[in-house]
């Protein structure tokens, strides 16, 4: 499992955030970057046959948990 949890990849001129030549089809590659929707890392991983999750998908899967946390822990809580 490889997850990029950095902002590296948001700009077209960014390098890969890791050694992309080390990826192989047995790996899951995830990204937290939501823009661009598909980063060069995700593109490379897909070319190699990896199962992938883009940042938008990660955000969508976690948004409810984040909102609940902020409402419970934020200054307006209880």
C-alpha positions, 0 to 999 in steps of 0.5 A: 500500500502506497499513499501520498499524503503530501501536497507533492503532485498538485502542480504539473511540474512536481516530481513524483512524491516517491520512487514511482519506478518501484511500483508494481501491479500488486500495490494499492496506490492512494492519493489525498490530492483532490486537484488535479483529479488524477495526478501523475502518480495515479496515472503511472500507477494505473499504467502499471496495473495498480489498484488506485484511489484518487484524492477526490474518492478519499475525500468523499469517503471521509467527509462525513467523519470530518464533519462529525469531528469538527461539529463535536470538537469545534468551538460550537460544540456542546 
